């Protein structure tokens, strides 16, 4: 696997022409790639599509308001991508626009800073052929650094079948691994365009209530870890949105039936508290207080709540009187964000 990863990053992987010829009746995959100012990464992502042993029916790139001239930058690429240009609206709206343009029966998502291993689409096509009732498939990602070196300890356990309860506790379905029927995406309403992050988590949770997620156990997508990832920017906003997504889902009647209620409440209380703490540190006091109240409603710790409430009020008063912001004192017995949000239970 590591040799294959390095060959992909060096552009040395040569697909088997016999494999390409043997899948004339394979599913028609439409590849959808949103991008914003990542032309160099985008071309590498497209290279990984071009190396597929089973070629997609079409490739659609959505330029979400880039400063780069994305259309000109990929005009000569061998995948011959269709390019949609739009004003910046975020990844959810960009993916929705790509799917709206697609004509294939199946949508294969890829992010512009990630890549696929060459047998990704072929492997998924075989599973679809063997399991014709499946409507959505996914698998683990292999995290790598900027030069393709594997990064250990960054993967999460994945689950097959009905995944609502484990998915509520751990976001393990990653966009570049997902292949789904276009009709299913459309019937679900697509990604929520108002979500700046966690739009994928929101959709997978909603779909998990009705759909069986087919797990491809082999890691066939590479997640490039770099400092400009959207998930690592504006952490107070990201954690607040994640908490709101989980709270909204938890309140659905169908979700209440699918979830282990005591564990789900514990998870939600923890996520809400961590989001409140991060908002307090960022000076977003109203959001911090709202999230803290919601955490307490779900059974969150009184001790942590009191500590964070006091520190938030002190910080808010200091900020109002002095016109500046200072770091908030840490709440008593707080949990680290990694432990609170990402560790599967």
C-alpha positions as CSV (number, residue, x, y, z in Angstrom):
1,X,0.0,0.0,0.0
2,X,2.7,2.5,0.9
3,X,4.5,1.8,-2.4
4,X,1.3,2.5,-4.3
5,X,0.8,5.8,-2.4
6,X,4.3,7.0,-3.3
7,X,3.8,6.0,-6.9
8,X,0.6,8.0,-7.1
9,X,2.3,11.1,-5.7
10,X,5.2,10.7,-8.0
11,X,2.9,10.1,-11.0
12,X,4.5,6.7,-11.7
13,X,1.4,4.5,-11.6
14,X,0.5,3.0,-15.0
15,X,-3.0,1.6,-15.2
16,X,-3.6,-1.9,-16.6
17,X,-5.1,-1.4,-20.1
18,X,-6.8,-4.8,-19.8
19,X,-8.6,-3.7,-16.7
20,X,-9.9,-0.6,-18.5
21,X,-11.2,-2.7,-21.3
22,X,-13.0,-5.2,-19.1
23,X,-15.4,-2.8,-17.6
24,X,-17.4,-1.6,-20.6
25,X,-20.7,-2.2,-18.8
26,X,-19.5,-0.7,-15.5
27,X,-21.6,1.9,-13.6
28,X,-21.4,5.4,-15.1
29,X,-19.5,7.5,-12.5
30,X,-19.7,11.3,-12.5
31,X,-16.7,12.7,-10.5
32,X,-17.5,15.9,-8.7
33,X,-14.6,18.1,-7.4
34,X,-15.2,21.5,-5.7
35,X,-12.2,23.8,-5.5
36,X,-11.2,27.2,-4.2
37,X,-7.7,28.6,-5.0
38,X,-6.1,25.2,-5.1
39,X,-5.0,24.8,-8.7
40,X,-1.8,22.9,-8.1
41,X,-3.6,20.4,-5.7
42,X,-6.5,20.2,-8.1
43,X,-4.3,19.1,-11.0
44,X,-2.9,16.4,-8.8
45,X,-6.4,15.3,-7.8
46,X,-7.3,15.1,-11.5
47,X,-4.1,13.1,-12.2
48,X,-5.3,10.5,-9.7
49,X,-8.6,10.4,-11.6
50,X,-6.8,10.0,-14.9
51,X,-4.9,7.0,-13.4
52,X,-8.1,5.1,-12.6
53,X,-8.1,1.5,-13.9
54,X,-11.8,2.1,-14.6
55,X,-12.4,5.6,-16.1
56,X,-15.3,7.7,-15.0
57,X,-18.1,8.8,-17.4
58,X,-17.4,12.5,-16.7
59,X,-15.4,14.8,-14.5
60,X,-17.0,18.0,-13.1
61,X,-14.9,20.7,-11.4
62,X,-16.7,23.5,-9.5
63,X,-14.7,26.6,-9.1
64,X,-16.2,28.2,-6.0
65,X,-15.1,31.8,-6.7
66,X,-11.3,31.2,-6.9
67,X,-8.8,34.0,-7.5
68,X,-7.0,31.5,-9.7
69,X,-8.2,30.9,-13.3
70,X,-9.3,27.4,-12.6
71,X,-10.9,26.8,-16.1
72,X,-7.7,27.9,-17.9
73,X,-5.5,25.9,-15.4
74,X,-7.2,22.6,-16.2
75,X,-8.1,23.1,-19.8
76,X,-5.3,20.9,-21.1
77,X,-5.8,18.1,-18.5
78,X,-6.4,14.7,-20.0
79,X,-9.6,14.1,-17.9
80,X,-11.2,17.0,-19.9
81,X,-13.2,18.2,-16.9
82,X,-16.3,20.3,-17.3
83,X,-15.7,23.5,-15.2
84,X,-18.5,25.3,-13.5
85,X,-17.6,28.8,-12.2
86,X,-19.7,30.4,-9.5
87,X,-19.3,33.1,-6.9
88,X,-18.0,31.8,-3.6
89,X,-20.8,30.0,-1.8
90,X,-18.9,27.3,0.1
91,X,-18.3,23.6,-0.4
92,X,-21.9,22.5,0.1
93,X,-23.3,24.7,-2.7
94,X,-20.3,23.8,-4.9
95,X,-20.9,20.1,-4.6
96,X,-24.6,20.6,-5.1
97,X,-23.9,22.5,-8.3
98,X,-21.6,19.7,-9.6
99,X,-24.2,17.1,-8.9
100,X,-26.9,19.2,-10.7
101,X,-24.7,19.2,-13.8
102,X,-23.9,15.4,-13.6
103,X,-25.5,12.9,-15.9
104,X,-24.0,9.7,-14.5
105,X,-26.1,7.3,-12.4
106,X,-23.4,7.4,-9.7
107,X,-21.7,10.4,-8.1
108,X,-18.1,9.9,-6.9
109,X,-16.9,12.8,-4.7
110,X,-13.3,14.0,-4.5
111,X,-11.9,17.1,-2.8
112,X,-9.3,19.1,-4.7
113,X,-6.5,18.6,-2.2
114,X,-7.0,14.8,-1.9
115,X,-6.3,11.9,-4.3
116,X,-7.6,8.4,-5.1
117,X,-5.5,5.2,-5.5
118,X,-5.8,3.9,-9.1
119,X,-8.2,1.0,-8.3
120,X,-10.7,3.1,-6.4
121,X,-13.5,3.2,-9.0
122,X,-12.9,-0.3,-10.2
123,X,-13.2,-1.7,-6.6
124,X,-16.5,0.3,-6.0
125,X,-17.9,-0.9,-9.4
126,X,-17.3,-4.5,-8.4
127,X,-19.1,-4.0,-5.1
128,X,-22.0,-2.4,-6.9
129,X,-22.2,-5.3,-9.3
130,X,-22.2,-7.8,-6.5
131,X,-24.7,-5.8,-4.3
132,X,-27.1,-4.1,-6.7
133,X,-29.4,-2.9,-3.9
134,X,-26.7,-0.7,-2.4
135,X,-27.1,3.1,-2.9
136,X,-24.2,4.5,-1.0
137,X,-20.7,3.2,-0.5
138,X,-17.7,4.6,1.4
139,X,-14.4,3.5,3.0
140,X,-11.5,4.6,5.1
141,X,-9.0,7.2,4.0
142,X,-5.3,7.0,4.3
143,X,-3.8,10.3,5.7
144,X,-0.6,11.4,4.1
145,X,1.6,14.5,4.4
146,X,2.4,16.9,1.5
147,X,4.8,14.5,-0.2
148,X,2.7,11.4,0.2
149,X,4.3,10.0,3.4
150,X,1.7,8.1,5.5
151,X,0.8,9.8,8.8
152,X,0.1,7.2,11.5
153,X,-2.6,7.3,14.1
154,X,-5.1,9.5,12.2
155,X,-7.7,7.0,11.0
156,X,-11.0,6.1,12.6
157,X,-12.9,2.8,12.7
158,X,-15.5,2.4,10.0
159,X,-18.8,0.5,10.1
160,X,-20.9,-1.4,7.6
161,X,-24.7,-1.4,7.2
162,X,-26.9,0.7,9.4
163,X,-24.4,3.2,11.0
164,X,-26.6,5.9,12.6
165,X,-25.5,5.3,16.2
166,X,-21.8,4.9,15.6
167,X,-21.8,7.8,13.2
168,X,-23.4,10.1,15.7
169,X,-20.4,9.3,18.0
170,X,-17.7,9.6,15.4
171,X,-17.5,11.3,12.0
172,X,-15.9,8.6,10.0
173,X,-17.5,8.9,6.6
174,X,-15.2,11.1,4.5
175,X,-16.3,12.9,1.3
176,X,-13.5,11.6,-1.0
177,X,-14.4,8.0,-0.2
178,X,-18.2,8.3,-0.9
179,X,-19.9,7.0,-4.1
180,X,-23.7,7.3,-4.1
181,X,-26.6,7.1,-6.5
182,X,-27.4,10.5,-8.0
183,X,-31.1,9.8,-7.4
184,X,-30.5,9.3,-3.7
185,X,-28.5,12.5,-3.4
186,X,-31.3,14.4,-5.1
187,X,-34.0,12.8,-3.0
188,X,-32.2,13.8,0.2
189,X,-31.9,17.4,-0.9
190,X,-28.1,17.4,-1.2
191,X,-25.8,19.2,1.1
192,X,-27.2,21.9,3.3
193,X,-25.9,25.1,1.6
194,X,-26.0,27.2,4.7
195,X,-23.4,25.1,6.5
196,X,-19.9,26.4,6.1
197,X,-18.5,23.1,7.5
198,X,-19.9,19.7,8.5
199,X,-22.2,19.8,5.6
200,X,-21.1,16.3,4.8
201,X,-21.6,15.0,8.4
202,X,-25.1,16.5,8.3
203,X,-26.0,14.6,5.0
204,X,-24.5,11.3,6.1
205,X,-26.4,11.4,9.4
206,X,-29.6,12.1,7.6
207,X,-29.0,9.4,5.0
208,X,-28.1,6.9,7.7
209,X,-31.7,6.9,9.0
210,X,-32.9,5.2,5.8
211,X,-29.9,3.8,4.0
212,X,-27.4,1.0,4.4
213,X,-23.8,2.2,4.0
214,X,-21.7,-0.3,2.2
215,X,-18.2,-0.4,3.5
216,X,-15.2,-0.8,1.2
217,X,-12.6,-1.9,3.8
218,X,-9.5,-1.1,1.7
219,X,-8.3,2.6,2.0
220,X,-8.5,3.9,-1.6
221,X,-8.4,7.6,-0.9
222,X,-5.6,9.7,0.3
223,X,-6.3,12.6,2.7
224,X,-3.6,15.3,2.4
225,X,-2.9,16.9,5.8
226,X,-1.9,20.5,5.4
227,X,-2.4,23.8,7.3
228,X,-4.9,25.3,4.9
229,X,-7.6,22.7,5.3
230,X,-11.1,24.2,5.9
231,X,-11.6,22.0,8.9
232,X,-8.7,23.6,10.7
233,X,-9.8,27.2,10.1
234,X,-12.0,29.2,12.4
235,X,-12.2,26.5,15.1
236,X,-14.9,28.2,17.2
237,X,-17.2,28.4,14.2
238,X,-16.4,24.8,13.1
239,X,-17.1,23.4,16.6
240,X,-20.3,25.5,16.9
241,X,-21.6,24.2,13.6
242,X,-20.8,20.6,14.5
243,X,-22.6,21.0,17.8
244,X,-25.6,22.5,16.0
245,X,-25.7,19.7,13.4
246,X,-25.6,17.0,16.1
247,X,-28.3,18.8,18.2
248,X,-30.6,19.3,15.3
249,X,-30.2,15.6,14.3
250,X,-30.7,14.4,17.8
251,X,-34.0,16.1,18.0
252,X,-35.4,14.3,14.9
253,X,-38.0,11.6,16.0
254,X,-36.4,9.0,13.7
255,X,-32.9,9.8,15.2
256,X,-34.2,9.3,18.7
257,X,-35.4,5.8,17.7
258,X,-32.1,4.9,16.1
259,X,-29.7,6.2,18.8
260,X,-28.8,4.8,22.1
261,X,-30.3,7.7,24.0
262,X,-28.1,7.8,27.2
263,X,-24.9,7.6,25.2
264,X,-26.1,10.0,22.6
265,X,-27.0,12.6,25.2
266,X,-23.6,12.2,26.8
267,X,-21.9,12.7,23.4
268,X,-24.1,15.7,22.6
269,X,-23.5,17.3,26.0
270,X,-19.7,16.9,25.6
271,X,-19.7,18.4,22.0
272,X,-21.8,21.3,23.1
273,X,-19.6,22.1,26.0
274,X,-16.4,22.0,23.9
275,X,-18.0,24.3,21.4
276,X,-19.1,26.6,24.2
277,X,-15.6,26.7,25.6
278,X,-14.0,27.5,22.2
279,X,-16.6,30.2,21.5
280,X,-15.8,31.7,24.9
281,X,-12.1,31.8,24.1
282,X,-12.9,33.5,20.8
283,X,-15.0,36.2,22.5
284,X,-18.3,34.8,21.0
285,X,-20.1,35.1,24.3
286,X,-23.7,34.8,23.2
287,X,-23.0,31.6,21.3
288,X,-20.9,30.3,24.3
289,X,-23.8,30.9,26.7
290,X,-26.4,29.3,24.3
291,X,-24.2,26.2,23.8
292,X,-23.5,25.9,27.5
293,X,-27.2,26.0,28.3
294,X,-27.8,23.3,25.7
295,X,-25.1,21.2,27.2
296,X,-26.6,21.4,30.6
297,X,-30.0,20.4,29.2
298,X,-28.4,17.3,27.8
299,X,-26.9,16.4,31.2
300,X,-23.5,18.0,31.0
301,X,-21.4,18.4,34.1
302,X,-22.6,21.2,36.5
303,X,-19.0,21.6,37.7
304,X,-17.6,22.3,34.2
305,X,-20.6,24.5,33.4
306,X,-20.2,26.7,36.4
307,X,-16.5,27.2,35.7
308,X,-17.1,28.1,32.1
309,X,-20.0,30.3,32.9
310,X,-18.0,32.3,35.4
311,X,-15.0,32.6,33.1
312,X,-17.3,33.7,30.2
313,X,-19.0,36.4,32.3
314,X,-15.6,37.7,33.6
315,X,-14.2,37.8,30.1
316,X,-17.3,39.4,28.6
317,X,-17.2,42.2,31.3
318,X,-13.5,42.7,30.8
319,X,-14.0,42.9,27.0
320,X,-16.8,45.4,27.4
321,X,-15.0,47.6,29.9
322,X,-11.5,47.5,28.3
323,X,-12.5,47.1,24.6
324,X,-10.1,44.3,24.2
325,X,-10.2,40.5,24.5
326,X,-8.1,38.4,26.8
327,X,-7.8,34.6,26.9
328,X,-10.5,33.1,29.0
329,X,-9.5,31.0,32.0
330,X,-9.8,27.3,31.4
331,X,-12.9,25.7,32.7
332,X,-12.6,23.2,35.6
333,X,-12.1,19.5,34.5
334,X,-12.3,20.4,30.8
335,X,-11.8,17.8,28.1
336,X,-9.4,18.2,25.2
337,X,-11.1,18.9,21.9
338,X,-9.6,15.7,20.4
339,X,-10.8,13.6,23.2
340,X,-14.2,15.3,23.4
341,X,-15.1,15.3,19.7
342,X,-13.1,12.8,17.7
343,X,-12.5,9.7,19.8
344,X,-15.0,7.0,19.0
345,X,-16.7,5.6,22.1
